[in-house]
Amino acid sequence: MPCEATEIALISRILMRCCGAPWVPLLAARISPSLSWADEGQLNAGAPMFHGEVGLTTFRQPGYMGPRVLPGHGPHTYVFEIFALAKRSTLASGMRRDDVLRAPRSNVLGYGELQGCV
């Protein structure tokens, strides 16, 4: 994590061969870069100790939706994208994935991606 970061944004996607667009089970922004660990349920909307904003999932629900593997739909690829931002963003509760991706590139100090298959 770049030490100059003032905020973290996180996108979680699930890619499945059966579906064209990725499922988005989690969007979160305005996360403190000092957060080094999130307990189960901590990134849900309204969770105590979460000081950030959560966006809408694929099913237009705030907070974390998952993991939910659909039986009989083949392998799933889970993708976690993390953005270290130089300045506080205007991202707010109810944001969508496109809102995070539209953030000015000049505000992104660092980016990381982790993928895993189930």
C-alpha positions as MATLAB code, in Angstrom:
seq = 'MPCEATEIALISRILMRCCGAPWVPLLAARISPSLSWADEGQLNAGAPMFHGEVGLTTFRQPGYMGPRVLPGHGPHTYVFEIFALAKRSTLASGMRRDDVLRAPRSNVLGYGELQGCV';
ca = [
       0.000    0.000    0.000;
       1.500    3.344   -0.981;
       2.062    5.429    2.146;
       0.532    8.465    0.381;
      -2.838    6.704   -0.008;
      -5.751    8.428    1.711;
      -8.435    5.942    0.727;
      -8.953    2.404   -0.552;
     -11.636    1.235   -2.983;
     -12.443   -2.449   -3.444;
     -14.344   -4.286   -6.173;
     -15.165   -7.977   -6.017;
     -16.371   -9.750   -9.171;
     -17.420  -13.312   -9.956;
     -16.859  -14.483  -13.522;
     -18.851  -17.453  -14.815;
     -18.903  -18.990  -18.271;
     -22.703  -19.108  -18.201;
     -23.087  -15.367  -17.780;
     -21.786  -12.559  -19.935;
     -21.371   -9.784  -17.398;
     -19.551  -10.398  -14.111;
     -21.510  -10.609  -10.887;
     -20.521   -7.964   -8.367;
     -20.921   -9.255   -4.796;
     -19.087   -6.334   -3.161;
     -18.181   -2.702   -3.769;
     -16.607   -0.662   -1.017;
     -14.878    2.717   -0.971;
     -13.608    5.355    1.432;
     -11.872    2.588    3.361;
      -9.008    3.735    5.557;
      -5.637    2.605    4.191;
      -4.672    1.736    7.761;
      -7.207   -1.131    7.761;
      -5.109   -4.281    7.587;
      -7.770   -6.879    8.329;
     -11.539   -7.212    7.910;
     -13.436   -9.684   10.026;
     -16.275  -11.683    8.516;
     -19.241   -9.396    7.971;
     -17.240   -6.222    8.544;
     -17.807   -4.974    4.994;
     -21.585   -5.326    5.178;
     -23.703   -2.195    5.095;
     -24.287   -0.938    8.614;
     -21.697   -3.240   10.185;
     -20.131   -1.850   13.351;
     -16.502   -0.792   12.987;
     -16.798   -0.229    9.214;
     -15.983    3.350    8.396;
     -16.479    3.509    4.660;
     -19.142    3.353    2.002;
     -20.641    0.260    0.380;
     -22.032    0.136   -3.112;
     -24.764   -1.865   -4.741;
     -24.281   -5.495   -5.709;
     -25.488   -7.072   -8.931;
     -28.861   -7.541   -7.239;
     -28.968   -3.844   -6.234;
     -28.434   -4.612   -2.559;
     -25.926   -2.715   -0.399;
     -23.091   -4.592    1.276;
     -21.589   -7.985    0.655;
     -23.519  -10.625   -1.278;
     -21.702  -13.902   -1.362;
     -19.968  -16.081   -1.919;
     -22.727  -17.911   -3.729;
     -21.558  -20.509   -6.187;
     -24.357  -21.564   -8.505;
     -24.485  -25.355   -8.696;
     -24.119  -26.784  -12.181;
     -22.720  -23.606  -13.746;
     -19.106  -24.716  -14.066;
     -16.041  -23.080  -12.583;
     -16.222  -19.611  -11.112;
     -13.387  -17.098  -11.044;
     -13.364  -14.696   -8.125;
     -11.607  -11.398   -8.827;
     -10.701   -8.861   -6.157;
      -9.503   -5.442   -7.308;
      -8.067   -2.898   -4.895;
      -7.340    0.735   -5.667;
      -5.135    2.999   -3.537;
      -6.330    6.575   -4.025;
      -4.311    9.754   -3.529;
      -7.258   11.978   -2.568;
     -10.572   11.285   -0.864;
     -13.139   10.318   -3.457;
     -16.748   11.376   -3.705;
     -17.881    7.745   -3.905;
     -20.894    7.241   -1.668;
     -23.292    4.548   -0.539;
     -25.197    3.180   -3.501;
     -22.261    3.523   -5.901;
     -22.033    1.112   -8.831;
     -18.976   -0.614  -10.294;
     -18.805    1.897  -13.155;
     -18.645    4.745  -10.628;
     -15.475    3.266   -9.128;
     -13.938    2.597  -12.542;
     -14.642    6.190  -13.645;
     -12.448    7.571  -10.885;
      -9.769    9.814  -12.386;
      -6.643    7.814  -13.252;
      -4.533   10.611  -11.780;
      -6.043    9.787   -8.368;
      -4.976    6.109   -8.479;
      -1.625    5.610   -6.722;
      -1.685    1.840   -6.888;
      -3.755   -1.083   -8.119;
      -3.768   -4.754   -7.264;
      -5.756   -7.754   -8.437;
      -6.167  -11.235   -6.998;
      -7.933  -14.057   -8.854;
      -8.943  -17.501   -7.681;
     -11.020  -20.296   -9.216;
     -13.599  -22.496   -7.524;
];
